[in-house]
Amino acid sequence: MQRRDILLGGAGLALGGLAAPALAQPAAARLLKFIPQSDLGILDPHITTAYVTRHHGFMVFDTLYGMDAEFRVTPQMAEGHVVEEDGLRWTITLRPGLQFHDGSPVRAQDCVASIRRWAARHPLGQELNARLGEMSAADDRRIVFRLKRPYTMLAEALGSLVTPCCFIMPERLAKTDASKPVTEMIGSGPFRFKADERIQGSRFVYERFAEYRPREQGTPSWTSGPKRVNLDRVEWIVTPDPATAGAALQNGETDWWEVPTSDLLPVLQGNRNIRIDNPNPTGLVGWGRFNHLHPPFDNPGIRRALMGAVSQEDYMVAVTGTDRSLWRDGVGFFPPETPLASDAGLEVLKGPRDVDKVKREIAAAGYKGEKVVLLAATDFPTLNALGQVGNDMLRRCGMNVEFVATDWASVVARRASREPVEKGGWSMFFTFWTGLDVINPGVNQPIRGNGKDGWWGWSSSERLEALRQRWFDAPDLAAQKPLAREMQLAAFEEAPTLPLGQYFQATAYRRSLSDVPKGMPLFWSIKKTA
C-alpha cells in the first residue's frame, strides 16, 4: 500500500509554448517548492502502483484521455475516437503537433507500444488484452483496436487514474520489458525531468517544457482539459520529518506540503499565510483483509458474522479524530458519492454492535478457537490505528488473536506468504485504498474473486467474477449501476474484505498559490505571487 493519495493540482499557462506571462513575473513567482508524500524511489510510472510515482508521471508524461472531477473521461492527447463494427473496431486519432522532450514527434506507434506495456499491469488493461484481437498504428496519428468482444470502457481504461496510469512514452522506451524500469524520463508532458539535478532522497527538479501544446478547448479539471503552465520550475523537496516540513511551509521555504500530519494541522491552520484544503472527494477507504486460504477465514460464515461487529465510527475516530467532517461511516464497497455507490447491504453495518451475538454466530459457523495472526503496521499511524481497533474487535468476539505489530515493509513481506499461520503465514491485515482505486468493479481489488491470481488474501468467488464480467459488458452507466449494486450485496454476503469507513486527508499550501485545482498533486493551472 502507498501512504496516501491527495488530490490537488498545480500549474497554469503555456499557450503554444509561449511564456510571456511568466516572464513578466519575478523569478520567485516562477518557482514552486513542493514537499511530496515520500521519496520518489521509482521513476518509471508503468512498473509501480506508488502514488508518488504516478504524480511524477503526470509531470513528465501525458495520457490519451483525462478524467475530470465528475469522473468523466475526455480526450487529452487524443483528438477523439470513432467506434465501428458493433463496437469491435476503435480508431483513436492523436492531436497534431504533439512532441516528446527529445524533440521527436509523438506517433501512434509510440502509443501502441506504451499501451501494451501498461496493459500488462493495469486491471483495465488486462481486460483489454483479454478482449483484444489486434492493436496497430494505421499511420502516425491513428491507433486502431480490433476487438474480439466489445470493450465499451476502452477510453475509461486509457484515462484511468488508478495506478499505474497509461502514460505515453517513445516507442524505444515503451518496448522495455514491463518488469524492468525504463532508463530515461522522456515524455511529452508539460514538464521535463531534470535528471542532472536529481538528488535521490532529497530533491527532484522539473522544468516547463516550452514545446508542450495544451488542448485548446475545455476546462481544466483533474487530468482533463487544457494543461496550461504558469511555472518555469518545480522542485520536489523530500522531507521525511513532519516537524521540519511544517516549519519549512510556515517560514515560506516551501510552498506546498502534500500530506501534513493531523497533529500539526491546528498549528498550520493558525497561520494566516497558509491554506488547508481537503481536495480528494473520494477520500481513502479502510479495509480489513482476510486470508481465504486457511482457517478460520476460509469459512465464509465466520467472515460474514464479523460484519456485525464492525463499528466504522470506531475505526475512523482512531484514524483521524472525532471531527465528522474528516470521515464517514456507512461506507460500502464503493466510495460514497461516486457513480456506483449505493446503500445495498449497508444495514449490516448499522445499529448497535452486538458482540455477544457475533460471538454466538462465529461459533455456530464453526470457529473452534483457531489462532488468528493479525498483522499491523506501526510506522503508518493510520494503519496502526486500524490494527489496534481490529485487534480489540476480534478479541471481544472471542477469537484467539496473535497481534503482530511490525513496520509496513514487514507486513508487506509476510502477507505474500500462502503458508498456514504455524508456518509463518497470517490471517488478517489492514490497509487503505484511495477512493479512485476502488471506484468501480474493474479496479476494485477488495471485491475481486479471482483466487490465487488476485490481491493478497486470495478470495475466490465465481459469483463476483461473473458479475464483474457482466459489468464490463454493460453498454453504459445506467446498465452498470444495478450490477454494481448486486456486486455489493454479494460482497456483504461473502465478506471477502471488511469495509472500515472513509477518511479525508488534508493538504496545505501557502496563500501565495492560487488556482490550485482539485485532483492529485498536479502542477498545471497554478499561479504564484512572489
Sequence and secondary structure as in RCSB ss.txt:
>XXXX:A:sequence
MQRRDILLGGAGLALGGLAAPALAQPAAARLLKFIPQSDLGILDPHITTAYVTRHHGFMVFDTLYGMDAEFRVTP
QMAEGHVVEEDGLRWTITLRPGLQFHDGSPVRAQDCVASIRRWAARHPLGQELNARLGEMSAADDRRIVFRLKRP
YTMLAEALGSLVTPCCFIMPERLAKTDASKPVTEMIGSGPFRFKADERIQGSRFVYERFAEYRPREQGTPSWTSG
PKRVNLDRVEWIVTPDPATAGAALQNGETDWWEVPTSDLLPVLQGNRNIRIDNPNPTGLVGWGRFNHLHPPFDNP
GIRRALMGAVSQEDYMVAVTGTDRSLWRDGVGFFPPETPLASDAGLEVLKGPRDVDKVKREIAAAGYKGEKVVLL
AATDFPTLNALGQVGNDMLRRCGMNVEFVATDWASVVARRASREPVEKGGWSMFFTFWTGLDVINPGVNQPIRGN
GKDGWWGWSSSERLEALRQRWFDAPDLAAQKPLAREMQLAAFEEAPTLPLGQYFQATAYRRSLSDVPKGMPLFWS
IKKTA
>XXXX:A:secstr
  S    B      BTTB HHHHTS GGGGEEEEE SS      TTS   HHHHHHHHHH  BSEEE TTS EEE
SSEEEEEEETTTTEEEEEE TT B TTS B  HHHHHHHHHHHHTTSHHHHHHHHHEEEEEESSSSEEEEEESS 
 TTHHHHHT  SSS  B   HHHHTS TTS  S     SSEEE GGG BTTTEEEEEE TT    SSS  BTTBS
      SEEEEE    HHHHHHHHHHTS SEESS  GGGHHHHHT TTEEEE   TT EEEEEEE SSSTTTT H
HHHHHHGGG  HHHHHHHHH S GGGEE S  SS TTSTT   TTGGGGSS   HHHHHHHHHHHT    EEEEE
EESSSHHHHHHHHHHHHHHHHTT EEEEEEE HHHHHHHHT  S GGGT  SEEEEEEEGGGGSSTTT GGG  B
GGGSSTT  B HHHHHHHHHHHH SSHHHHHHHHHHHHHHHHHH SEEEEEEE   EEEETTEE   BSSS  SS
 EE  
